[in-house]
Structures are given as C-alpha cells and as structure tokens.
Amino acid sequence: MTRTRIGFVIGLAALALAVAGCGGSDNESSSTTTETTTSTDTTTTASGTTLSGSVGPGFEISLKDANGADVTTLSAGTYTINVDDQSDIHDFHLSGPGVDEATEVGTTGMTTWDVTLEAGSYHFQCDPHASTMNGDFEVT
C-alpha cells in the first residue's frame, strides 16, 4: 500500500508541474509576462484589406492591419483575416455583430476567414485565457 501512495503522490506532483509549466518558454527567467493587445492607435483600414491575427506561442494575442499596426478602428466592409495560431493551448476567437469565428484549442496552424464587419464593437480573445489575452476594436 505504501508503494501505491508514493506512486500516487509522484503522479500528482508530475501533473502539477506539467500544468504549471504550460505556456512557458525556454528562457531561464522565472517571471511571467502577460500581454493584452489594446492600443490607443486609431487605424482606419479600407474594406477588402487583409488583417493578421496571431495567438501564441506565449501568452500574446493580436490583430494587425496590413501595415502591422494594431487594429483599433475599421471601416465597415469585407475583410480577409489570416490567423496564425501558434500554440495548442490557445485559440483565437473573434466575435461581434454578425461574426463568431474561432480556431480550436488543441490545434495550431494558419486559418483564413472572409468576414463582413458591420458597424459596432468587436472583441477577440483566447477562450481559455480570456481575462488576460484579449482585445477590442470598433467598426464604423
């Protein structure tokens, strides 16, 4: 019975270490940085433009315009959004008037969405880490 308890305790310790290490990096630093992409830059992008979404490999999420600037304001219209999901512990979820698109947790890779953005508020987030990995923009 003692061996069973020791095995159980070791298994729990290994599980705790694995969970604590999720999303870490190879850096030797023990600090954790959380980045939320929200900017005061007000970039208006013309309809028909390609936007770039990115999530991971760390705890970063962003939506950029064709010039590489954070998206904060867009004109209503049709956009192509290329999402680079770089971590299987994250997803990229975009929602707003008439739009609800998401990549899947557990997978990585490039995804392309063609979306029609209407006037209103839009939000993107990583669903498992929504409180720290998120951003917003307006469509006028």
C-alpha positions as CSV (number, residue, x, y, z in Angstrom):
1,M,0.0,0.0,0.0
2,T,2.9,2.4,0.7
3,R,4.2,2.0,-2.9
4,T,0.8,2.8,-4.2
5,R,0.7,6.0,-2.1
6,I,4.2,7.0,-3.2
7,G,3.3,6.4,-6.9
8,F,0.1,8.4,-6.5
9,V,2.0,11.3,-4.8
10,I,4.7,11.3,-7.5
11,G,2.0,11.2,-10.2
12,L,0.2,14.2,-8.7
13,A,3.5,16.1,-8.4
14,A,4.3,15.4,-12.0
15,L,0.8,16.6,-13.1
16,A,1.1,19.8,-11.0
17,L,4.5,20.5,-12.6
18,A,3.1,19.9,-16.1
19,V,0.1,22.2,-15.5
20,A,2.4,24.9,-14.0
21,G,4.7,24.7,-17.0
22,C,2.0,25.1,-19.7
23,G,2.8,28.1,-22.0
24,G,6.2,28.6,-20.5
25,S,9.3,29.3,-22.6
26,D,12.8,28.0,-22.7
27,N,14.0,31.3,-21.1
28,E,15.8,30.8,-17.8
29,S,13.8,33.7,-16.3
30,S,11.2,32.8,-13.8
31,S,9.0,35.8,-14.4
32,T,5.8,35.6,-16.4
33,T,4.7,38.3,-18.8
34,T,1.1,38.7,-19.8
35,E,0.3,40.9,-22.8
36,T,-3.1,42.2,-23.8
37,T,-3.2,43.8,-27.2
38,T,-5.1,47.0,-26.8
39,S,-3.8,50.2,-28.4
40,T,-4.7,53.8,-28.5
41,D,-3.6,53.9,-32.2
42,T,-6.7,54.5,-34.3
43,T,-6.0,53.0,-37.7
44,T,-8.9,53.0,-40.2
45,T,-8.5,50.3,-42.8
46,A,-10.3,50.3,-46.2
47,S,-12.7,47.5,-47.0
48,G,-11.2,44.5,-48.8
49,T,-8.0,44.6,-46.8
50,T,-6.2,41.6,-45.3
51,L,-5.8,41.6,-41.5
52,S,-3.4,39.4,-39.5
53,G,-4.5,37.7,-36.3
54,S,-1.9,35.9,-34.1
55,V,-2.1,33.9,-30.9
56,G,0.8,32.3,-29.0
57,P,3.3,30.8,-28.8
58,G,3.4,32.6,-25.4
59,F,0.6,34.5,-23.8
60,E,0.1,37.1,-26.6
61,I,-2.8,37.7,-28.9
62,S,-3.1,40.5,-31.6
63,L,-4.9,41.7,-34.6
64,K,-2.9,43.8,-37.0
65,D,-3.7,45.7,-40.2
66,A,-1.7,45.5,-43.5
67,N,0.8,48.0,-42.1
68,G,1.5,45.9,-39.0
69,A,-0.4,48.4,-36.7
70,D,-2.8,47.2,-34.0
71,V,-6.4,47.3,-35.3
72,T,-8.5,49.7,-33.2
73,T,-10.9,51.2,-35.7
74,L,-12.0,49.8,-39.1
75,S,-14.4,50.9,-41.8
76,A,-17.4,48.6,-42.3
77,G,-16.8,46.1,-45.1
78,T,-15.4,42.8,-46.1
79,Y,-12.1,41.7,-44.8
80,T,-9.8,38.6,-45.1
81,I,-8.4,37.7,-41.7
82,N,-5.3,35.3,-41.7
83,V,-4.9,33.9,-38.2
84,D,-1.6,32.3,-37.1
85,D,-2.4,30.0,-34.1
86,Q,1.0,29.2,-32.7
87,S,0.0,27.2,-29.6
88,D,-2.2,24.3,-28.9
89,I,-3.2,25.7,-25.5
90,H,-4.7,28.8,-27.1
91,D,-7.4,29.7,-29.6
92,F,-8.2,33.0,-31.5
93,H,-11.9,33.8,-31.1
94,L,-13.4,36.8,-32.9
95,S,-16.9,38.0,-32.2
96,G,-19.1,41.0,-32.9
97,P,-22.2,41.9,-35.0
98,G,-22.7,39.0,-37.4
99,V,-19.3,37.4,-36.7
100,D,-18.4,34.5,-34.5
101,E,-15.2,32.7,-35.7
102,A,-12.6,30.8,-33.7
103,T,-9.7,28.5,-34.1
104,E,-9.6,25.4,-32.0
105,V,-7.7,24.8,-28.7
106,G,-5.5,21.8,-29.3
107,T,-4.5,22.7,-32.8
108,T,-2.1,25.0,-34.4
109,G,-1.6,26.5,-37.9
110,M,-2.9,29.1,-40.3
111,T,-6.6,29.8,-40.8
112,T,-8.3,32.2,-43.2
113,W,-11.7,33.8,-42.7
114,D,-13.6,36.1,-45.0
115,V,-15.8,38.3,-42.8
116,T,-18.2,41.2,-43.3
117,L,-17.7,43.6,-40.5
118,E,-20.7,45.8,-39.7
119,A,-20.7,49.0,-37.6
120,G,-20.3,48.1,-33.9
121,S,-17.9,46.7,-31.3
122,Y,-15.8,43.6,-31.9
123,H,-13.8,41.5,-29.5
124,F,-11.1,38.9,-29.9
125,Q,-9.7,36.6,-27.2
126,C,-8.2,33.3,-26.3
127,D,-11.1,31.5,-24.7
128,P,-9.0,29.5,-22.1
129,H,-7.2,32.8,-21.1
130,A,-9.9,35.4,-21.8
131,S,-9.2,37.6,-18.8
132,T,-5.7,38.3,-19.9
133,M,-5.5,37.6,-23.6
134,N,-8.0,39.8,-25.4
135,G,-8.5,42.9,-27.5
136,D,-11.3,45.1,-28.9
137,F,-11.9,47.3,-31.9
138,E,-14.7,49.4,-33.4
139,V,-16.1,49.3,-36.8
140,T,-17.7,52.5,-38.2
